[in-house]
Amino acid sequence: MKYNKICCILALSIILALLVPVSAAHAAGGSIALHPDEGKIGDRIEIDGWDFNADKRVFIYFSSDKADEGDEIGDQVTAYKQVVIAFTDADGDFTRSYEFDVPDELTGGEHREDVHGGEYYVYATYHRSKCIIEVERFTVINGEIELDLEEGTVGTEVKISGEGLRPDQQIAVTYDGDGVAIVSGDSQTDGDGEFTCTIIIPESAAGSHIIIVTDVSGNKPEAEFSVEPEITIGPTEQAVGKAVNVSGTGFGKREVITITVDGDEIPTTPMLIRTNHYGSFDGSFLVPFQGSYGTREVEASDGSRNKAESQLTISGGISLNPITSPTSPGHVDMELIIRGAGFIANAMVTITYSNNDETIPVATVPADDGSFSVNFTVPPSIAGSHVITATDGTSTATSTFTMESQAPPMPVPLLPKVTSTAEAEAYFNWEDVTDPSGVSYTLQVASDADFTTIVLEKEGLSRSEYTVAEEEKLESTEKEAPYYWRVKAVDGASNESEWTYPRLFYVGFSWTSIPDWVWYTFYGLGVLLLGILGFWVRRKIAK
């Protein structure tokens, strides 16, 4: 019995000893890494491995069949090619980096299979085992594309020719990773895996951009296209002092744009033109006075030395200096320089300034060589746009001056003080107000706080005070019927401040307007008189 028990234990130990190494060999995993993890047929790929069993041979297979760890080569994987036999060291790491070429054919399975673009799999097994212990994905890039143009501006039509892709497959085109429409040509490959299509280069910044054509099997050949800057102006023929719109594409991202005419930098609207994330911008400028006219070069440039040119034909006209606009208006008494060109040589040019329906003469000057320059002081005129016109009787040119529309501050009233008494020839005083267009004042006196009955109104006062004239004397008031006064400032552009808050005052004698000290004096005298009277009465009674 004892002998049989020992034999059973010995047999079980032998079985366990045989099973454990095999199980361990199959259970032990590992890791592999491909460098790179995509490439074309024939590309050299590097493979590293670690965490395998020590001192083992590891077989590496390249396959089109998708399988998981634990599946077997020859069972779940039927189309494959062995590409590497690697050796591990005492730590289970590959003894070195191994290499293999992406095969053009899978020859190790049940049937041969050509390799094409798309997703493939790299499997690792131990020597004398078909059990997969590690899986890595690899993308085969196949096919080639060619562009008929390798550089150009945004909006350029580019023809793409491709070959070597999967036959009869839908294709898609991307530009820097974003889909772009095929505007003409093929939307799928033919029976030979070839196609020809056309795209339009989308809004993008200056420099190189990647165009990729992808088919459904995973082929994604690519090519580079270089974007060049371009500007467009409109109109292309414009008179001096008139606006020209300018837009640009293909410049640097978030760059400040400088505009020049024949090399001279000019002001723009907005004052600081900056490109967007795609290198595009929009702005405008006024045609500067150049002295001579004809076709001139307009150039836009950024801080990265991207630049583009366009041609502008400048015709005769007039320009103003400084330039005004709704965001940067002028004011009354501003000194302007009016320059003109393109007029009849030696003719007399008449210049006028419009203000509502009124035409104000400015100057009459000779156009010595068809051009002139004259200084002009802006007269009082309403806020808004005013047309300056120059004509020699045959040629006429105009430019626009913009008058400021900012109202002046409201004055601060000083005299008469609230509830005080003034003389019939009352004196009114308030603090000075300043404004770029100059200031005058309007004073009103009324018999009610709503100013429905105005007894005195003075407009265009140049000083911040006024004394009522003898012929304007104010009548004396009663307690129940005081006067009210208010004032406002008006600048030379007819912009008006708010009225001051109505202030109550009296004219002539008014019990309610008697100062407190007078009342105190009356009270004191009354007490004194009462005291004297009482003393006198007591003396009479005593007698």
C-alpha positions, 0 to 999 in steps of 0.5 A: 500500500505504501509502495503504491502511494509513493508511485502515485505521488511520483507519477503526479510529480512527473506529470506536473514537471512536464506540464509546468514548463510548457504552460509557462512557455505558452503563458509568457507574453512579450511586447514588440514595437515597430518603427515606423508603424506605417510605410510603403511596400519595400520600406525597411521597418525596425522592430524591438522586443522585450518581456519575452522568455529568456534565451528564446527564438521569437518568430515574427509574421506579417499578415493581412488576417486580423487575429488576437493573442492566443490565436494560432498562425495557420489556423486563424491566420491563413495569409502571412509571411515570416519576416524575422527570427529574433533572439532574446537575451537573459532578460527576455529582451531582443538581443538587438533591433531587427529589421524587415522589408514590407513584403509585396506578397504573402507566401507562407499561408494556404494561398499566396496574396499580394500586399496592397495598401491598408491595415496589416498585422505583425504577430510574434510566436515562440519557436516551435509554437504557432500560438500568437503572444503579441500583436501590433498593427501596421499600415501599408501605404501604397500608390502615388499621386502627382500634382500638375502644380506644386505651388500657387495661390489660394483658389488655384485649381490643382489636378491630381493624378494617382496610380497604384491604389486599389482598383474600383475604390472610392477616394477622398482628398484631404488638405492638411487633414481637412476634407476638400471637395473634388470639383471635377474628375474621378471620385474613385479609382478605375480597374487599374487603381488609377484616377485623375481629379481636380480640387481648389486650394482652400484658404490657408497660410503661406508655406507647404501643405499636405494633400493626401488621397485615401481609398477605402482600403487605407492607401493614402499617398501624399504630395506637398503644395506650397501656398503663395501670397496674393492680394486683390484691390478694388477698384483697380482705377481710383482718384486721389483721396478715394477709397480702395479695398484691399484683401489678401490670402496666403500670408503668415498666420496672425501677422500685421500687414503693411500696405505701400504704394510705390514703396511708400507706406500709407495709412489704412483702415483699420489702422492695424490690419492683421491676418487671421489663422489662415493668413487672410486679411481685409482692409482699405486705404485712401489713394494718396497724393503722389504728384504724378499719376498713372499706374502704380504698384500696391504691395502688401507684406507681413513680418515673415517677408511674405509679400504680394503686389497688384497694380492701381491706376491713379487718376486725378483728384483731390486729397485732404491732409489730415485725413478724417473719418467717422472714427477719426473726425476733424473739428472747427478751425482745423487746418487742412491741406487740399492737394489736387492733380489731373486738372487743366494745366494753368487753369484756375481751380475753384474750391468750395465747402458744403454745409447743409445746402450752403456752399462756402467758397474756400479758394481759387488757385492756379493749377500750374502743371495741372496740380495745386496745393492750398491751405484751408481752415474749416469753418463752423459747420454741422457734425457729419460729412462735408463735401469739398469740391475742386473744379476748373470748369471741365474737370471736377473732383471731390473729397469728404471731410468728417466733422466731429459729433461729440457734444461739449460738457454741460456748464456748471451754474454759479450765479444767481444762487438758488433762492437768492434775489437778483437785481432787475438787471441780473448778472448770470455766471457759470463755469467755462466749457472747452471743446475742440470746435469752440463753444458758445452758450445759450441762456434762458430765463423763464417764469416756470420750471418747465420753461414754457414761458420764457422771458429772456433768451440769449443765444451765441454768448461767447463768454460764460457770463451775462448781465441783463441789459436795461431794456431787458430788465426783469420785473420784480417777483412775488414769493409764489412766482419766482424766476428760473434760469438755465444754460447750455453749451453749443460747439462750432459743429452745432453739438449741444450739451444738456441744459443745466438743472433749472435754478430758482431766483427772485428779482427785487424785494421779497420777504422770502428772499431776505437773508437770515441775518436780516431776520435775526436783526429784526428779531433782536430789535423787536426784543429790545423795543419790547424791553424798553416798552415794558420798562416804561410801563412799569415806571408809569405804574410805579408813579 
